Amino acid sequence: MGTPRYTEEFKVEAVRQVLDRGHRVSEVAQRLGVSPYSLYQWIKRWRLPQAQREVQVSQADELRRLKAELKRVTGERDILKKAAAYFAKQSG
């Protein structure tokens, strides 16, 4: 099914629970239903300057969009290949 997508607000609140309130990463991750690895990645990103965080978020969004487009175009190509093979078989 794929990995769930969390809002930026959700991630920020999770990071704040660790950094500001002093909760352990494992506790917060278990309580919120995320992997500790993901939470550590969010913390790592949160410690970057705001401008770098925004660049990373926009790059991740662009990568996600491009992967979806590649998947769609690949599917269309496969359909066209099958159609071409079918019609070549019919005419020949």
Phi and psi in degrees as GROMACS dihedral restraints (atoms count N, CA, C in turn):
[ dihedral_restraints ]
;  ai    aj    ak    al  type     phi  dphi    fc
    3     4     5     6     1   108.6    20    10
    4     5     6     7     1   171.4    20    10
    6     7     8     9     1   -86.2    20    10
    7     8     9    10     1   144.6    20    10
    9    10    11    12     1   -69.6    20    10
   10    11    12    13     1   150.6    20    10
   12    13    14    15     1  -103.3    20    10
   13    14    15    16     1   129.5    20    10
   15    16    17    18     1  -108.1    20    10
   16    17    18    19     1   144.3    20    10
   18    19    20    21     1   -69.6    20    10
   19    20    21    22     1   159.1    20    10
   21    22    23    24     1   -62.8    20    10
   22    23    24    25     1   -35.4    20    10
   24    25    26    27     1   -63.4    20    10
   25    26    27    28     1   -40.4    20    10
   27    28    29    30     1   -61.6    20    10
   28    29    30    31     1   -45.8    20    10
   30    31    32    33     1   -63.8    20    10
   31    32    33    34     1   -43.1    20    10
   33    34    35    36     1   -62.7    20    10
   34    35    36    37     1   -43.2    20    10
   36    37    38    39     1   -64.3    20    10
   37    38    39    40     1   -40.1    20    10
   39    40    41    42     1   -62.7    20    10
   40    41    42    43     1   -43.5    20    10
   42    43    44    45     1   -64.7    20    10
   43    44    45    46     1   -41.3    20    10
   45    46    47    48     1   -63.2    20    10
   46    47    48    49     1   -35.0    20    10
   48    49    50    51     1   -61.2    20    10
   49    50    51    52     1   -33.3    20    10
   51    52    53    54     1   -82.5    20    10
   52    53    54    55     1   -52.0    20    10
   54    55    56    57     1   -77.5    20    10
   55    56    57    58     1   -44.5    20    10
   57    58    59    60     1   -86.6    20    10
   58    59    60    61     1   -39.4    20    10
   60    61    62    63     1   -97.4    20    10
   61    62    63    64     1    -9.1    20    10
   63    64    65    66     1    78.3    20    10
   64    65    66    67     1    16.8    20    10
   66    67    68    69     1   -74.4    20    10
   67    68    69    70     1   153.0    20    10
   69    70    71    72     1   -74.5    20    10
   70    71    72    73     1   147.3    20    10
   72    73    74    75     1   -59.1    20    10
   73    74    75    76     1   -44.0    20    10
   75    76    77    78     1   -62.5    20    10
   76    77    78    79     1   -38.6    20    10
   78    79    80    81     1   -66.6    20    10
   79    80    81    82     1   -47.0    20    10
   81    82    83    84     1   -64.4    20    10
   82    83    84    85     1   -43.6    20    10
   84    85    86    87     1   -60.9    20    10
   85    86    87    88     1   -44.9    20    10
   87    88    89    90     1   -66.4    20    10
   88    89    90    91     1   -43.6    20    10
   90    91    92    93     1   -63.4    20    10
   91    92    93    94     1   -37.5    20    10
   93    94    95    96     1   -89.9    20    10
   94    95    96    97     1   -10.4    20    10
   96    97    98    99     1    77.0    20    10
   97    98    99   100     1    32.7    20    10
   99   100   101   102     1  -119.3    20    10
  100   101   102   103     1   163.8    20    10
  102   103   104   105     1   -79.1    20    10
  103   104   105   106     1   147.0    20    10
  105   106   107   108     1   -58.3    20    10
  106   107   108   109     1   -34.6    20    10
  108   109   110   111     1   -59.1    20    10
  109   110   111   112     1   -46.2    20    10
  111   112   113   114     1   -60.7    20    10
  112   113   114   115     1   -44.4    20    10
  114   115   116   117     1   -62.7    20    10
  115   116   117   118     1   -42.1    20    10
  117   118   119   120     1   -61.5    20    10
  118   119   120   121     1   -38.3    20    10
  120   121   122   123     1   -64.7    20    10
  121   122   123   124     1   -41.4    20    10
  123   124   125   126     1   -63.4    20    10
  124   125   126   127     1   -40.9    20    10
  126   127   128   129     1   -63.8    20    10
  127   128   129   130     1   -44.4    20    10
  129   130   131   132     1   -59.1    20    10
  130   131   132   133     1   -43.7    20    10
  132   133   134   135     1   -69.4    20    10
  133   134   135   136     1   -37.7    20    10
  135   136   137   138     1   -64.2    20    10
  136   137   138   139     1   -29.6    20    10
  138   139   140   141     1   -75.9    20    10
  139   140   141   142     1   -11.3    20    10
  141   142   143   144     1   -74.3    20    10
  142   143   144   145     1   156.9    20    10
  144   145   146   147     1   -60.1    20    10
  145   146   147   148     1   153.3    20    10
  147   148   149   150     1   -53.6    20    10
  148   149   150   151     1   -42.8    20    10
  150   151   152   153     1   -62.3    20    10
  151   152   153   154     1   -42.6    20    10
  153   154   155   156     1   -67.3    20    10
  154   155   156   157     1   -37.8    20    10
  156   157   158   159     1   -61.4    20    10
  157   158   159   160     1   -44.1    20    10
  159   160   161   162     1   -63.7    20    10
  160   161   162   163     1   -39.2    20    10
  162   163   164   165     1   -63.6    20    10
  163   164   165   166     1   -45.1    20    10
  165   166   167   168     1   -62.2    20    10
  166   167   168   169     1   -42.1    20    10
  168   169   170   171     1   -64.6    20    10
  169   170   171   172     1   -44.5    20    10
  171   172   173   174     1   -66.8    20    10
  172   173   174   175     1   -36.3    20    10
  174   175   176   177     1   -66.8    20    10
  175   176   177   178     1   -39.7    20    10
  177   178   179   180     1   -65.0    20    10
  178   179   180   181     1   -40.5    20    10
  180   181   182   183     1   -63.1    20    10
  181   182   183   184     1   -43.4    20    10
  183   184   185   186     1   -64.3    20    10
  184   185   186   187     1   -42.0    20    10
  186   187   188   189     1   -62.2    20    10
  187   188   189   190     1   -43.4    20    10
  189   190   191   192     1   -61.6    20    10
  190   191   192   193     1   -42.3    20    10
  192   193   194   195     1   -65.2    20    10
  193   194   195   196     1   -43.7    20    10
  195   196   197   198     1   -66.4    20    10
  196   197   198   199     1   -38.0    20    10
  198   199   200   201     1   -63.8    20    10
  199   200   201   202     1   -40.9    20    10
  201   202   203   204     1   -64.4    20    10
  202   203   204   205     1   -41.4    20    10
  204   205   206   207     1   -66.0    20    10
  205   206   207   208     1   -40.9    20    10
  207   208   209   210     1   -61.0    20    10
  208   209   210   211     1   -42.1    20    10
  210   211   212   213     1   -62.0    20    10
  211   212   213   214     1   -43.6    20    10
  213   214   215   216     1   -64.3    20    10
  214   215   216   217     1   -46.4    20    10
  216   217   218   219     1   -67.2    20    10
  217   218   219   220     1   -38.0    20    10
  219   220   221   222     1   -62.9    20    10
  220   221   222   223     1   -41.2    20    10
  222   223   224   225     1   -62.5    20    10
  223   224   225   226     1   -43.2    20    10
  225   226   227   228     1   -62.7    20    10
  226   227   228   229     1   -42.0    20    10
  228   229   230   231     1   -61.3    20    10
  229   230   231   232     1   -43.7    20    10
  231   232   233   234     1   -62.9    20    10
  232   233   234   235     1   -40.0    20    10
  234   235   236   237     1   -63.0    20    10
  235   236   237   238     1   -44.3    20    10
  237   238   239   240     1   -64.8    20    10
  238   239   240   241     1   -36.4    20    10
  240   241   242   243     1   -62.3    20    10
  241   242   243   244     1   -44.9    20    10
  243   244   245   246     1   -64.9    20    10
  244   245   246   247     1   -39.8    20    10
  246   247   248   249     1   -65.5    20    10
  247   248   249   250     1   -42.4    20    10
  249   250   251   252     1   -62.7    20    10
  250   251   252   253     1   -42.1    20    10
  252   253   254   255     1   -65.4    20    10
  253   254   255   256     1   -40.0    20    10
  255   256   257   258     1   -62.8    20    10
  256   257   258   259     1   -48.3    20    10
  258   259   260   261     1   -70.9    20    10
  259   260   261   262     1   -31.4    20    10
  261   262   263   264     1   -66.5    20    10
  262   263   264   265     1   -37.9    20    10
  264   265   266   267     1   -68.1    20    10
  265   266   267   268     1   -38.6    20    10
  267   268   269   270     1   -66.5    20    10
  268   269   270   271     1   -39.5    20    10
  270   271   272   273     1   -84.0    20    10
  271   272   273   274     1   -18.6    20    10
